[in-house]
Amino acid sequence: MSSTLPSSLIYAGTFERVMDGKHRVTIPAAWLAQGVNEFHAIPNPSEECLIVMPAQEFQAVEEKIHQSSAAPAERRKAIRQFYSRARAVNADAHGRILFSDEQCAALHLQGEVVLVGGRSRFEIWNAKRWHVVANEEHDSFRNIAHLIGL
């Protein structure tokens, strides 16, 4: 995945957090120390999590839609849906991000959540759902790791 993000920008690790009643989550200090505190949050269209990405990554997604082999009408629809579902979010002085009630309700994000690094973006999962997904994905990761000699 090519993007305009600095190559040193990496969201890695898994962090268990508690989302407060206002739908705020504290972002790991190491992630914020990379100099980015403005993000866009969008529900993952194929999984039950919220994708959180810096502005550069967000713009790169639109560019990829434009460059896709989809018909022009399909690209316009995809861009419309992408922007209509996204919300701009910022980390406050305490390193917390406030997420929309709508997004949190749709993804069952409340109480215990897990922040999962994904290199140029990160995801926020309902903790129970994340543990199921992580267990389901374990064998795939182990197989790929073996294939590449990790």
Buried (B, 14 or more C-beta within 10 A) or exposed (E): EEBEBEEEBBBEEBBEBEBEEEBBBBBBEEBBEBEBBEBBBBBEEEEBBBBBBBBBBBBBBBEEBEEEEEEEEEBEEBBEEBEEBBBEBEBEEEBBBBBEEEBBEEBEBBEBBBBBBBEBBBBBBBBEBBEEBBEEEEEEEEEEEEEEEE
